[in-house]
Each structure stands twice: as C-alpha cells, then as structure tokens.
Amino acid sequence: MTVKINDLKGCLFVFSAPSGTGKTTLAKRLCSDLEGMAHSVSYTTRAPREGEIEGVHYHFVDVPEFKDMIEQGEFLEWAVVHNNYYGTSRNKIQERLDNALDTILDIDTQGAAEIKRIMPGSVLIFIMPPSLEELKRRLFLRGTDSEETINKRLMRAEQEMQEAIHYDYIVVNEDFERALGDLKCIIRSEHLKTSRSSIELLKKHQ
C-alpha cells in the first residue's frame, strides 16, 4: 500500500516588510525557484518608478479608477500608504488558489491584518531587516528616494516592525540565501499540514 498526498488548494503567503528590506527580491526568487508560485501584482495610484513595467511590478491606475474599483468590490483589501492607494484583486487571487497554485502577496501590515481576517488560512510572514542602521544604508544605496523620503520610510519602518508579533513567521534578511532558504522551509511545511491536504491510500495489486 502506498500513500499519496494531494494539495486541495493553493496557499496565500502574505509578505510584509519595511521598504528596502528585500521582500520583493526574495519573492521574485521564490517564484523563479518554486513551481506553481506567483507574485501577485497589486493596483496602485502612485507614479511608476524608473524601470517599472505595467502589469509586471504594478497595475498603475489613477485615483478615480481606483475608487470606482473600490465601489465595485473588486479588491480583497486596499489601503492608503504614503498618500497613494494600493489594492489587491479579489478575483485574481481566488482563481489561483482554487487551481491549487500558490501566491505571494506583498502588502503593508494594515492590509495583511485585513487579509488574515478575511482568509484565516493565509500565512503571514514578516521580513525583518537586521537593524534600522542597515536598512538606512540599503535605502541610500538604492538611490530612488530623497533623504526626506528615506527618513519618513525609517520612521514608518519602526512602526511596522512592532507589528511583526502578529505574524505567523518572522524571517530576518541579513543574508539573502539564508533568508531565501528559511522562506522555502516555511512554504514546504505549510503544504505538509493536514488541513491543506487530502490523503489517499493506494493498494498495489500483484
């Protein structure tokens, strides 16, 4: 007799982290390395940064269109961050999960709390910088924000890091490969939970 374990549905992994911690880079590597894993593309009203591509990094819309989508109930969650709107498509997420495909959702702590309330089976992972000093160094090296913006991001980072206690897992991104390995272990262990799987006992006929 052999045992076969089937995943019933895909898993929603919610990543939160202060800007500059490396969560987007980690998410991209996971999607590249793991079969059936995709990074959800959020909607936003902010202007594209240099090198960002529509439909790849974000879906860029104006404020009236975003508000119309809110009225139509198209978002699983939405929030205002740094005076810009961000939202997650309800239908796109549900379609992937129903087809047993995993999805990484990259959102702030406010949105993560809302996702957990609506979808208790989602897995919340907070990616922590080694220190605020290292985070400041990374933000300056990135070269995409002014010093004033960086200081605002650091103030927000302190607030966000206090919310980490409400997450299912905390991963410190001091060494990229180690953090990546930790995330892969979390994903693997979630798929081994009995609540996510069906078990078949198969008899072999001689």
N, C-alpha and C positions, 0 to 999 in steps of 0.2 A: 504494500500500500504506500502511495506517495501523497505528499501534501502540496497543494497549490494555493497560494495566497494572491487574491486579486484586489487591486485598489478599486473601491467603489466610486470615489470622486477625487478630483484634483484637490490640492491643498493651497490655500491662500496664505502666503508668507508676507507679513507686513513689516517693512524695514523703516525705522526712524533713526535719525542721527543729526547732530548739528552740521550745518553746511561746511564742507571741506573735510569731513571725516573719511570719505572714500566709499560711501554706501553705493553710489551709482556705479563706480568701477567694479566693486565686488559683485553687484547684481549682474553686470554685463558678463563677467567671467563665469558666474554660475549658469547663466543662460547659454553660454558657449559650451560649457563642460558637461551639463546635465541634459539628457534627453527629456523632452516634454516640458521644459521650463521656459517661461517667457516673462519679460519685464513689461508690466502694464504701462501704457502711455497715457498720462493724465492730460486733462484740458487745463489751460491757463490763459489769463488775460495779460500776463506780462509780455514784454517785447522779447523776441528771440535774441540770445547772446550770439556772439560771433562763432560760426561753425555749427550751430544748432539747426537741425533739419525738421521741418514739419512732418508729423506722423512718426518720427523716429524718437526724438527727445521729448516732445510735447505736441499736443494739438493746440495751436495758437488761435484764439478767438478773441473778439472784442467783448467789452463788458455787456452791451445789450444782448448779444447772442448767448453769453454765459447765463445771464439772468433768465432768458427765455428757456434755456435748458433746465434751470432750477425749477421753474414753473411747471415744466412738463414731467418732472420727476425722473429725469434721466441720470441723475447722479446717485451713486451709492453713498457717497459722502462728498462734502465740499467745505472749503474754509477760505478765509482771507488771511494771507501771510505777506508781510511787508507791503501792504496796500494792494496786493494782487490776488485775484481769485484763482483757486486750484480745485479741480474736481475729478472724480473717478467714475467712469462709465459703468452703470449698473449691469447693462445687458452684456457688454463685452466680458466682464469678469465672470458672470454666471454661466455664459456659454462655454468658457474654457473649463470651469470646474465641473460642469455637467458632462464634459467629454474626457474626464479623468486626466486633465492637464493642469500642471502646477503653474501658479502665477506669483510673481513678486510685485508687491505694491510698495512704492516708495513715497511715503507721506509724513506729515508732521505729527506730533504727539496728539494734537486735538483730533485729527482725522483718524488716527489709529484707535483712539478710545471709542469713537463712533462705530468703526468697523467691528471692533470686538463686541460692542453692544448688539449690533445687527446680526453678526455672524460669529457666534461664540466659538466655533470650531477653527477660526483663523488663528494663525500663530504669529505673535508679536515679538519681534527681535529688535532690540536697541543696539546700535553700533556706536561704541564709545571711542572717543579719541584718547590717546594715552594721557594727555594733560591739556589744559587750556593753552599753555605756552606753546606746545607742539601744534595745536590747532591754529593758533595765530600765525605761526611760521608757515604752515601749509596754505593758509588763505592769502598771505602776502606773496608766496611763490606762484600761486595760481594766476595772479595778475589780472583778474577780471573785475575786481571791485576797488572802489576808492577806500582810503583809510577810514573815512567816516562810516562807510557801509560795513567795513570789516569790524569796526568797534561795535556797531549795532548787532552784527552777527554773533560776536563773542558774548555780548550781554544776553542775547536770546539763547545761546548755547548753554549758559549756566542754568537758565530756567528749564530748558529741555532735558538736561542731564538729571535734574531732580525727579523727572517723570519716569526714569528708567526702571524704578522699583515696581511699576505697574505692568511691566512687560514679562513675557514668558521666558525670554533668554536675553542675556547681555553678552555681547562679543566686543572685545577691545581690539581695535585695529591699530596695533603698534607695528606688527609685522604682517604684511599683506598676505603672504602664503599661509601663515598660521591662521589668520582670521578667516581666510577662504576655506581652509580645512575644517575649522570649527563650524562654519555655516553648512558645509556639506554633511557633517555628522548630525547636525540638528535636523536637516531635511530628511536624511535617511531614517533617523529614529522616529520622526513623525509618521513616516509611511509604514513603520512596523507596529504602530498602535492598533490594537484590536478594534477600536472604534472606527478606524478608517478602512478596514479590510474585511473581506469575506474569505472563509477558509473552506476549501474543498478537499475531501479525502477521496483519492482516486485509486481504485483497485486495478491491479495489473492481472490480466488473465493469462494463464500459462498455456 
